[in-house]
Amino acid sequence: MTLLRQARALPNLLTLVRVIAIPFLVKAMLHRREEVALLIFVVAGATDAVDGRLARRLNQSTKLGQFLDPIADKLMLSTLFLTATYIGLVPLYVTVLVFARDVGILLIATLLFFSHTMRDFRPSAIGKTNTLVQIFTMLLVMVTAVRTTPELSHLRHSLLVMIAWLAPLSAAQYAWVVIHRIGTEPLEAL
């Protein structure tokens, strides 16, 4: 299937909707419209949940989709963490860890994808846990910006600490897998 046909597949179009939603999400957060940001984030999350199921059901799973879907997730979450830090909702150290991990993974994955070295980008259990904690944390950050309780604030803080541990741990695991796989698979065009 050509790259253009892959791009037109419905699941990949849903991934594109998620990417297009990012500037609107940032604008809502910068204007302290957390309710709007929360709605956009939930809708974007719904497209993320649906695109994979549709790809399997419609037999439209593509290499492009397997590559773009996690990139869309990382772009959205990294941008949200940067924006939340800018407006004072998330500590800088957490965002630096999230951003460093995601940028590193994106750069390495892109290099390996285009070099045809490693096309299998299945996330690990730690990586999935890290992403789920980041998503839940962002939801909680937006909710607590609108209305909070001491319990919700404590939960938000605990999740931010968890991210501070999970982000470097999952980055290290990803690096180990890449190094191990590069050592056992031939490099084609690096």
Secondary structure, DSSP 8 states (H G I E B T S, - for coil): --HHHHHHSHHHHHHHHHHHHHHHHHHHHHTT-HHHHHHHHHHHHHHHHHHHHHHHHTT---HHHHHHHHHHHHHHHHHHHHHHHHTTSS-HHHHHHHHHHHHHHHHHHHHHHHTTS-------HHHHHHHHHHHHHHHHHHHHHHS--HHHHHHHHHHHHHHHHHHHHHHHHHHHHHHHHHHHS-----
